[in-house]
Amino acid sequence: MRNISLKFKKVWKSAFVFASLSFLIVTVTQAQDLVEGKTLFKSKCASCHALDHESTGPALTPKLNELDEAWAIK
């Protein structure tokens, strides 16, 4: 019985480490996407569009509220 308990602890520990590393990798990747998106918006879009008021182009917040989130992420 003790042998099974030790094997279970090893498997549980390995699964926990794997899950933790997976979570960290996903979080870092999402943070990089956020930074890249912000940089892209500033370099390509911000000259004509603002989020909350009309500029040369239309305000984006009202339009983003109408659209599906998946469209905005594309």
C-alpha angles and dihedrals in degrees: 000000000000091000091056091049092053091049090049091052091051092049092045091049092049092048091049093050091047092049092047093050091047090052092050093049092050092047093050091047092051091049090052090050090052093051092046091049092050091049091048092050092049093048100041110020113023094076090069106017133057125186100232109022140039116267128156085312127036124279110268103210096072091047093047090052089057096048132071114265091236090062092054092050094053 
